[in-house]
Amino acid sequence: MKKRTYLDSNVLISAFQGQDDISVTCLRILDDPGRTLVVSDYVRLEVLPKPIYHQRVEEVEFMQAILDAAENVEASGELADLAFDLAKTYNLSPIDALHAAAAYVGRADELVTMEKPTKPLCQIRELTVVSLYRPPCSV
């Protein structure tokens, strides 16, 4: 059975930017045949409008291909109510609360993010949150 992986927007952005080895890790997750990718209307809202506005065609095509291949969790009142409860319980930002709620509603086995492991999103007990964060190398 495939692992259901909810993708935080920052994972898609890091995969596209391709600036360091973390982008390779993100791309491996996106290309893993053992995963069912799960996104939400909120991921779409975070990754598409600006590239469309700025006419960054390659970025739009990349993001759209991932969104099309993934299972989408639609915005709903139930999801917003759960996000509110998670936000007040874990001190989450509104968008992180929406992503966590979408992962939960979408029955994700894990939520993959670029957030630091010390951030509130990574402290949620109702979900398995996997942080891909790597501190920058100091010179």
N, C-alpha and C positions, 0 to 999 in steps of 0.2 A: 504494500500500500504506500502511495506517495505521501511525502511529508507536505502538509499544507503550510506554506510560508507566506506570511503577510509582509509586504515590503513597505518600509517607511520611505517617504519621498527622497530622503537624503541618500538612500542606497542607489536609487535610479540615477540621481544627479551625479554621484561619485562614479558610477559605472560609465556614464557618458563622458565625463570630463577626462578620464584616463590619465590623470596626472602622476600617479604613483602606484605602488604595488597594491594598495587598497582597492583600486579600480579593478585590478585583476581578480581579487577576491569577490568583489561585487558581481563581476561578469560571470564568474564560475557559478555563483548562486543562481543568477538569471538563466544560465544555460544548463543547469543540473536537471537531467531527465527524471531524477528521483523526487522532484518537487512539483507540487501544484502551486503556482504563484497566485497570490491573493492580493488585490489592491482595493481601493475604494474611490468613491467620488471625490474624496478629499485629496487623495494622491493625485488624481487627474487635475484637480484645481491647483495644486502646488507645482506640477511639472510642465503643464502645457501653455497656459496663457501668456507668460512672458516670452518664451521662445517663438510663439506664434506672432505676437505683437512685433518683436524685433526681427521677424522673418529669418530665423535661424532654422532653415529647412532640415538640415541633417539632424539637429537635436529634436525637432518635432517628429520626424520620421522614426527616430530611435525610441522616443518615449511612447509614441502611438503604437508601435509594434509590440512593446512590452504590455501596454494596457490592453491591447486587443488579444494577446495571448493569455492574459491572466483572468482569473475569475474576479468579478467586480462585486463589492458590497455597496449597495445603494444607501444613500442618506435616508434616514427615517427618524420619526419621533422617538421610537424605541432606542435607537442608537444614540440620539442626542441625550436622552434621559440617562442612559448608562454612562456616557461620556461625562455628564455632570457629576454623577456619583463617584466615578473614578477620579475626576479632577479634585473634588473636595476631600477625598480620602488620601490621595497621594501627592497633593500639591502640584498637579500637572498643568502645563500650559494648555490652553484650549485646543490647539491643533494636536498635541500629543494625546490628549484625552480622547479626541475623535478617532485618531489612529488606533489607540488601544481598544476602544469600544468596537471599531470596525473589525479588528482582528478577532475579538471575542465573538461578535455576532457571526462573523464569517467562519467560525470554527477552526481558526488557524492553530496549528500545532506550535507555531513560534511566530514571534514578531521580530524581524531583523531590522536593525537600525545602526546608524553611525553615531548615535548619542554616546557620551561617556558612560561607563558602567555606574558611576556615582550619581547620575541624573535621576530625577524622580521616575521617568518612564521605565528605567531598568529595575525599579524597585517593586513593580506591580506583582502581586502574588497570584492574581487570577490568570496570568499569562506566563509563558516562557518567553523571555525577552533576551535576544542574542545581540550583544553589542560588538560591532566590527571596529570600533574606535581604536586607533593607534596614535599615541602621542607623536607630535612632530619630533624628528631627530634634531638634537642640538649639535651645533658645530663647535 
